[in-house]
Amino acid sequence: MADFPQRWDRVALGRDLALVAAGTAGMLLLADSWDWPFLAVTAALAVSAATFVILRHLPPRQPAPAALADGPAAMVETDAVLAAAPRAVLDALSAPVLVLDEDRRILLANLAARDLLGPEIESRSLLSVLRQPPLLAALEILGSGERSAPFDLAEINGHALAAELVPVEGQPSLGPGRAASLIVFHDVSGLKRAESLRSDFVANVSHELKTPLATLIGFLETLKGPARNDEQARARFIDIMLAEAQRMSRIVADLLSLSRIELNEFQPPEGRANLKRIAGSVIDGLGLKAKERGIVLRLSAPDSVPDIPGDADELTQVLQNLVDNALKYSRDQALVTVELSLITEPALLRLNLPQQRGAPAAIALSVRDQGPGIAREHIPRLTERFYRVDNARSREMGGTGLGLAIVKHIINRHRGRLEIQSVLGQGSVFTIYLPMDSLPAAPAPVAS
């Protein structure tokens, strides 16, 4: 019973709680009426009294273990435990964080900061790790007792960063010195990239619409002035104006389509689509255009192609854009081939759909042309908005520069991948890989 003082004295506690209950009951019996204000006051008094009794009978706090209470070794162990706590918390943060002492020496760097700036930065001077004038200026402001606003830094190891300085009270447990300030870095690379893309997009749209608008205004002014009574010039000008107006209409339609696709890009499609049926429909629709130039459109596909998860309208738009591009850039009397194949080999699935590890199978759809080919340096940028290898030829053929951007975003929504291969003077192959949700059925045995 040596630990009896640490236990509850249940007899005394029960006695005192019984007295509280009896007092409350006596108040209720002696009252003339039990209106709600009286009941509320009585309940409050009873709760307060019971709380006081319970706190009065709490056992005393246990003494600290000897290992932590006495001696230099116990103090070192305590400091080690306290030092590990802030490090564990800061290492769990995704943002890089540095803790500095009064001499601007790095007391502590979390895991993200060590990944960004190097593994051996602790105990070093900040000046030897980062030479950033805005950061030093902010430290001077902080040293004068003021707090600086967040500021941008020059790019560090490919990352665009913003930093924020926070003063902290001295913490001996963080290291041999006392913490004086905390630097938090924010990776704003994505924001900077989005701002750049937005700016480029606005500039490109303005440029694409400016040219046909300037053409329309010029011809309208000519028709209003010198060519007012020139019937032959008027007919020719009207044809040109109609072509420019149609070009603007195509640009606006493609921009609206691209905006709608980007809005739904992270929502997987819910329907089912059959690529063989879609390919046949697209080839039938573009057959007349191909025939005018003597181009042969050929479909090569297995006898049975299973349905895949996908939006049939969007996949039709993908194939229309790819086949239409093949027709535009192929020479006359050429061959354009649309080929479908099934992929079930695990190694090929990992190679062609590295982000879809769980896909049991995939469909590869290739569009092969016999055009002039595309130089290697242009291929990575082909899916950018308004990017053209040959601006004049693309505009002459009615292109908006948005077709492959639309293809890329639709394929992304379907969790697929677009691959572009090209050889100058021989032609190009555009291949899309789309995951299937089940293995294709084995072909039925042929009856003897």
Salt bridges, closest charged atoms under 4 A:
ASP3 OD1 - ARG7 NH2 3.58
ASP16 OD1 - ARG15 NE 3.38
ASP16 OD2 - ARG56 NH1 3.49
ASP16 OD2 - HIS57 NE2 2.70
ASP91 OD1 - ARG114 NH1 3.81
ASP101 OD2 - ARG105 NH2 3.04
GLU122 OE2 - ARG87 NH2 2.98
GLU122 OE2 - ARG114 NH1 3.95
GLU140 OE2 - ARG104 NH2 2.91
ASP152 OD2 - LYS192 NZ 3.49
GLU164 OE2 - ARG147 NH2 3.69
GLU164 OE1 - HIS186 NE2 3.72
ASP187 OD2 - HIS159 ND1 2.84
GLU208 OE1 - ARG247 NH2 3.57
GLU208 OE2 - ARG388 NH1 2.80
GLU208 OE2 - ARG395 NH2 3.25
GLU231 OE2 - ARG234 NH1 3.52
GLU244 OE1 - ARG247 NH1 3.62
GLU262 OE2 - ARG385 NH2 1.99
GLU262 OE2 - HIS409 NE2 3.25
GLU265 OE1 - HIS409 ND1 2.79
ASP311 OD2 - ARG413 NH1 3.86
GLU314 OE2 - ARG260 NH1 3.94
GLU314 OE2 - ARG413 NH1 3.08
ASP324 OD1 - LYS289 NZ 2.45
ASP324 OD2 - LYS328 NZ 3.37
ASP332 OD1 - ARG293 NE 2.83
GLU384 OE1 - ARG381 NH2 3.05
GLU419 OE2 - ARG417 NH2 3.41
ASP437 OD2 - ARG272 NH1 2.57
